[in-house]
Amino acid sequence: MARKVRHSALESRSARLKLQVRRKPYPGPSLARGVSLLYRRNRTNGTWVVKASDGHGAYWTKRIADADDFDDADAKAVLTFFQAQDTARRLGRGDNDSGDSAPISVDGALTAYEADLNARSSNPYNAQWPRVHLTSVLLAKPVIVLTSNELQKWRDGLLTKMAPSTINRLCGCLCAALELAAQHDQRIQNKQAWDVGLAGLPDAQEARNVILSDQKVRAFVETAYALDQKLGLLVETLAITGARPSQAVRLRVADLDAHPVRPKVSMPKSAKGGGRNRAKKRHERYSVPITVQLAAELRESSKGRADDAPLLLQSDGTPWGDNPGQTYHRQIDKIVTAIGLNPAIVTVYALRHSSIVRMLLQNIPIRLVASLHNTSVAMIERTYSKYITEHSDEISRKALLQHDPVTGGNVVALAS
């Protein structure tokens, strides 16, 4: 049991009431290395506050409970001096005073989240991305003392750097890390801080999908080949299959079926949508038809490699990795510029969007379009409704009630 630390100015109700009312807390006893108890004198019940080191040269504070200045202690909302000590130790360093159970920082939460993603065969980039944009102060701050105001201020500060939809995705990654930290540490009771501070920005779900004409798609592919043969093969694969880049780079040599008439690839699923069975989903495949020309190029490119080797490689012979965009994004910008488009608007994902719309306009059933692109009918309808409506116009017009044809001035009804 942790020893009780005496402090004559704070341990009794009568002693505390002699102190002057003020906003700045009065210093209290040191309870462990880097942990101390403070007291704020109020006109009503005072407040117990824990002050602890964040391990990076700074300190954080957190209100514990009310002091028993006027009300009797209940061991929950109102604490005595010695009860406040126990709570402060538990929040600051844990009951064993060893430092091993110190509250996890945002940086530590992201590290734990990355380890969890790796264990579930998910993309660790979701834990790495927030670090690029978080301030050093926020990274060092314990999750337990995060407030909605500071998180909202950080979120809103990103509006000058990225689109609202991108900010929402980034905040989603950070929220996932903080949620995981809270699941493993019952002391973290401030979930509302990120629920409110990192809430999704409004009007960010509007589809910003760029659809390219078939002519532009062909120019995209041809320019990619001219810039880099291996990049061209990846780009053509994306244009033909409509797959996400993260899926295409996980194709293996064995996934290619180079049939002379009906070639196809067994595309790995993206495992989007969360869940604890993402590792299993990532090993699932679905069949996607490809052109005879692409099949021949893939077969030639993969000649001599083992079945479990990556089907698509970079020009130096190395795999594209889990985040191919980090490698090819500058080259894609050059390609987009070369074909007369704006790289700030058009990305490689335009090939996927164009593939989906191309199928919709060819009257391919939405259910089949969704399956071939590893997405849902609901997502297709929500994201591409404009093109569905345009396409359905010609079909639905045929079902309109037509006026009776009038062939002349005298119309004679035929006997039935």
N, C-alpha and C positions, 0 to 999 in steps of 0.2 A: 504494500500500500504506500502511495506517495506521501512523503512527510508534509506536515502543515507548516507553512511559512508565516511567521508573525509579522504584523505591521501595525504599530499602535495608532497611526492616523486613519487607518481604513477598516480595521477588523471589527470595530464596534459601531453600532448605529449612532450612539451619542457623539463619538469622535467625528464621524463623517458629517453630521449635521452642523458641526462647528465650522466646516469649510465654506468658503465663499462660492456662490453659484456662478458657474462659468462654462463656456463651451469647451475649452481645452481640458482634456482629462488630467487628473492628478496622477503622477507616477506612483506605482505600487511595487510590490515585491517581485524580484526575479524568481521564476518558478523552475526554469530549466535553461539550458544553453540556448540563447536566442529567443526565449519566451518570457514575457512578463505580464502582470495584471495591472490594468489601469482602472481608474474610477472617474466618471464624469458626474459632477454635482449638479442636480437639477432642482427646480422649485418643488417638483413632486419627487417620486422615487428616483434616486440616482441610477446610473447605468454602469454595469461591469463591461470592460472592454479588454480583449486579448490583443497583445502586440507581439508579433513574431517575425523572425528573419525569414526572408525568401530564399536564402542561400546564395544570393547574387549581390550582396552588399546593401540591400534595401530592406525595409520592413513593411509589413502590412498589418492593418488593424481590423478588428471585427467586433461588433457589439455582441455580447453574450446573452445578457438578460438584465432585468431590473434588479437593483439592490433592495434589501429589506429595510429601507429607511423609514417608511411609514406603514407598509403592509408586511404581514408575516410571510416568511419564505414558504414556497410550495415545492421546491426542488425542480421547478420547471421554468415558469416565467419570472419568478422572483427567487433570488438566491442570496444566501448568506455569503460572507467574505470567504469562508473556507469552501463552501460549495462552488463558488465562482472559481476558486483556484483549481479544483478538480476539472471543471469544464474547460478552463483555459489551457490546462496541460493537454487534455484530450484533443482540443482543436489545434493547438500549436505544435505538439510533438508526439502526442500519444501517451498512453499510460506508462509505457516502459522507459520514457525519457531518453531513449536511445537515438532518436533522430530518424530511425528507419520508417516510422509511420508519420512523418511530416506530411502535411497536406500537399497534394500533387499540384504542380504549377501547370499553366497552359502548355508550356513546352513539354513537360512530362506527360501530359494528357495526349498530345500529338504523337509522342514517341510510343506510348502504350497503344494508341490507335493504329499506328503503322504496324506494330508487331501483330496486332489482332488481324489486320487486313492480310498480312503475309501468311498467317496461320490458316486463314480461310481462302487462300489462293485468290485474294482480291487485289485490286490495283493499289499499291502503297502510295501512289501519287496523290490520292485523296487526302492523305495525312501530311504530305510534303508541301502541297500547294499553299495552304494557309500560312505557312512559315514565311513565304516570300513576301507576304503583305502585312503580317502582324508586326507591330512595333516591339522593340526590345522590352519595353515596360510591360506590355500585355503578355508577352511570352514568359516573363519571369514571375508574373502574378499568380498566386494560388487560385485555383478554380473556386475555392470556397468563398472568396471575397470578391468575385466578379460582380459588377453591378450592371443593370440594364442600360444605364445612361452612358457608361464608358464603351460598352459594346455597340450601342447604337451610334455613338459618335464616330467610332472606327468604321462601322459599316457605311455610314453616310459619306465619310471622307473618301470612299472608293469611287464615288460617282463621277469624279473627274478623271478616273483612270480606266473604267470599264463599263460595259452596258449593265443595266439593272438585272437582266437575266443571268449574266455572268456572276454578278455579286451574289445573287440568290444561291447559285450553285456553290460558290465559295463558302458562304455562310452555312450552307447545309453540311459541308465537309467539317467545318469547325464545330458545329452543333453535335455532329456524330461523335467527335472526339470527347466533347464535354459530357455528353450523355453516358459514354462508356466509363468515364472517370467517376461519375455520380453513381453508377451501378456498383462499382467496386469500393466505394467509400461512402458509408452512410452519414458521415459528417457533412457531406455536400448537400445542402438543403436549399440552395438558391437556384434551382432549375429555371425559375421564372426569369432570371437575369438574361439567359440566352433565348428563352422563348419569346421574350418581349424585345430585347435589344437586337437580336438577329432575325427578327420576323421578316418574312419575304416582302420585298418591295412591290408595290402595286403596279399593275400594267406592265409587268415584266414577262408575262407568259404569252404575249402576242407573238405569233409566229414570225420570225425574221428569216425564214428559209429562202435562200436564193435559188431560183430555178433557171437552169441554163438550157438554151436550145440545143438540139442534137448537134448542130454545126459547131457551137461553142464547146460542147463536150469533146467532140473529135479534135478540135484545136487544142484543148487542154491536154489531151492524151499525147498528141503529136509533139507538142512543145516540151512535155515532160520527157519523152524519149530523146529528143534532141539535146536536152540538158544533161540527162543521166539515164543510161539504159535501164538500170535496176529500178530507179525511181519511176521511170516510165511504165515498167511492168506492174509495179504496185498501183500506180494511178489508173492504168487500164483495168486492173482487177477490180478496183473500187468503182469505176465507171460502169463496168459490165454487171457486177453483182449487187451494187448498191449497199455493200456492207460497210460497217463502221471500220475505220482504220485499225482500231484495237482488235477487231475480229480477224481481219485479213492477215495481219502479221502473225497470228497464231496458227495459220494454216500449215499443215505438214505435207511432206511429199506424198504420203499415202492418201491424203485427202483429195488428190487430183484423180479424176476418172476421165482420161483422155479418149473417150469413145469417138470413133471416126465420124459419127453422125450426131449423137446426142451427148456431148461432153458435159461434165458437171464437176462441182467441187463440194465436199462435205464441210460446210462452213461452221466454225466453232461458235457457239452461242455467246452472247455478251454477258449474260447473267446480271443484267441491269434489274433494278427494283429492290435490291437489298435481300434480306433473309439470311438465315444461317446456313443454307445449303448452296451458297454461291459456288463453292469449289466443285460441287457435283455438276451444277449447271454449266460451268465453264468447260467441262469435258464432253458435254452433249454437242451433237452436230445436227445440222439440217441440210438437206440437199438444195443446191442452187445451180440452175443451168447456166452455162457459159457458151461463148461462141467457139466455133472450131478453131478460128485463128488464135484466140487467147489460149486455148488448150494446147495448141502446138507450141506456142511461145513458152508457156509454163513447163511443158514437158522437156523442151530443149534446155531451158535454164536450170532445171533440177536434175539433169542427166548425171548419173554417177553418185548421187547422194543417197543416204540411207532413208528408209521410209519415215522414220521419226524425226528427220531433219527439217528445219523450217523450209517451206516452199518458196517464200519470198525473202531475199537477202539484200543488204546494201551493196554498193559497188565495191566495198572493201572485203566483202564476204562475211560480214558479221550480221547477226539478226537485227531487226529493227527495234526490238525491245518492247516493253509494255506501253511506252509512251512515244510512239513514232513521231508525233507532232513536234516534239522537242528537237528532233533531228532534222526533219524536212521542212519546217515552217518557213525558213528563209528562201528555200528553193521554190516552194509553192507560191510565195509572194512574187518571185521573179516570173513564174509561169503565168500567174493571173495578170500581172502587169503587161507581159508580152502579148497576151491575147486581147488587150484593150479593156480590161476590167479593173476594178478597184480592189486591191488586196485587203483593205480595211473592211470591205463588205463581203467579198467572195472568198470562201475558204474551201478546203478540200471536201468538206461536208456537202458542198453544193452538188457534188457528183451523186451522193446518196439521195438528196432531195429530188434531183432531176430524174433519177432512176424510178423513184416511187411515182412521181407525176407522170412519167412516160408510160408506165404500166396502167395507171388509172385512165389515161386518155386513150389507151388501147382496149378499154373495156374489160380489163382483167378484174375478176371479182375482188372486192376489197379484202375479204378473208385471205385470199391467196397472196395478194400484195403484202399484207401484213406478215404472213408466214415467211415469205421469201426475203423479207427485210428484218426478221427477228424483232417484230414490234407487235402492237395490238391494234385491233380494229378501232378501238376508242381513240388511240393516239393518231391513227391515220385520219379519222373523221375530224378530230379536233384540230389537227395541224394543217391538213390539206383540204379542208372543207370547201375553200374557194374553188379549187380545181375539180372537186367532186361535183359541185353545183354546175360549173361550166360544162362539164362532160355530160351530166344527166339531162341538160336542157334538150339536146337533140333526141335523146331516148324518150323523155317524158312528153315531148311535143307530139310524137306519133300517137300517143294515147289520148290526146285532146278530142273532145266531141267536135266533129266537123259538121258544117252546114250541109243540108241535102243538096246534091248537085242539081243545078237548074240547066236544062239543055235547050229550052225554047220557051216561047210565050205560052204555049198550051201544055199543061201538065195533066196527064191522064193517069189516074190510079188504076193499077192492075188488079184484077179480081183475085182474091186469095183462094 
